[in-house]
Amino acid sequence: MRVFPMPFHSLLLFVVWLLLNNSVSAGHIVLAAFFAIAIPLFVNGMRDEHPKILKPWRALRYVFMVMYDILVANVEVAWLVIRPIKHLEPGFVAVPINIRSDLGITILASTVSLTPGTVSAEISKDKQWLYVHALHLEGEADLIHLIKTRYEAPLKEIFGC
């Protein structure tokens, strides 16, 4: 067992404790050191190991792609909203997902929710389906294909899962 299982967190706890107390007295330094060692040791067993980012440049490209999609979707949603409401066809879609890591699934669901016009409603208990609500659902298969190819495939590549 390492004394500092999370060195960055230990340093952060030490500094924040001193800043919050606005003091560098000996008592606060000892207490900050105690917290900086004890808290990470106590919570270390509760941590989930997240998958490593295998392709950081691909991850950066993914971020810019999602930002672009958000801008385009904002314009599309604005156009849908100013048209008569009878043209809207909202609906739910069950998207099969192949990502198995909790972080990958969370990023996928968040990406879908960040893109205007779609919201991640739920993930099935077996983590095999992502239920998505679309403001305007022209084709269920098209939306599934879009999510799987544009968002899920790059995430699988980034995290190797």
TAMO-V666693 format. One record per backbone hydrogen bond with DSSP energy under -1.0 kcal/mol. NH is the residue of the N-H (numbers start at 1). CO is the residue of the C=O. E is the energy in kcal/mol with one decimal. If there is no record, write none. Layout:
nh = <NH:NH>
co = <CO:CO>
e = <E:E>
//
This chain:
nh = <10:11:12:13:14:15:16:17:18:19:20:21:23:29:30:31:32:33:34:35:36:37:38:39:41:42:43:44:46:47:54:59:60:61:62:63:64:65:66:67:68:69:70:71:72:73:74:75:76:77:78:79:80:81:82:83:87:88:91:93:95:97:105:106:107:108:109:110:111:112:113:114:115:118:119:121:122:124:127:130:131:132:133:134:135:137:143:144:145:146:147:148:149:150:151:152:153:155:156:157:158:159:160>
co = <6:7:8:9:10:11:12:13:14:15:16:17:18:25:26:27:28:29:30:31:32:33:34:35:37:38:39:40:43:44:158:55:56:57:58:59:60:61:62:63:64:65:66:67:68:69:70:71:72:73:74:75:76:77:78:79:84:85:134:132:130:128:101:102:103:104:105:106:107:108:109:110:111:115:133:131:131:129:124:95:122:93:119:91:117:89:139:140:141:142:143:144:145:146:147:147:148:151:152:153:154:155:156>
e = <-2.4:-2.5:-2.6:-2.9:-2.4:-2.5:-2.8:-2.4:-1.8:-2.5:-3.1:-1.7:-1.5:-2.3:-2.4:-2.4:-2.8:-2.4:-2.4:-2.5:-2.6:-1.4:-3.3:-1.8:-1.4:-2.4:-2.4:-1.3:-1.6:-1.1:-2.8:-1.9:-2.3:-2.2:-2.3:-2.1:-2.0:-2.3:-2.6:-2.3:-2.2:-2.6:-2.3:-1.9:-2.5:-2.8:-2.0:-1.6:-2.2:-3.0:-2.3:-2.2:-2.2:-2.5:-1.9:-1.0:-1.8:-1.7:-1.9:-2.6:-3.0:-2.4:-2.3:-2.4:-2.6:-2.4:-2.8:-2.5:-2.5:-2.2:-2.0:-2.5:-1.4:-1.7:-2.2:-3.3:-1.3:-2.4:-1.9:-2.8:-3.3:-2.9:-3.1:-3.1:-3.3:-3.5:-2.0:-2.3:-2.6:-2.5:-2.5:-2.6:-2.7:-2.6:-1.3:-2.7:-2.1:-1.6:-2.5:-1.9:-2.8:-2.6:-1.5>
//
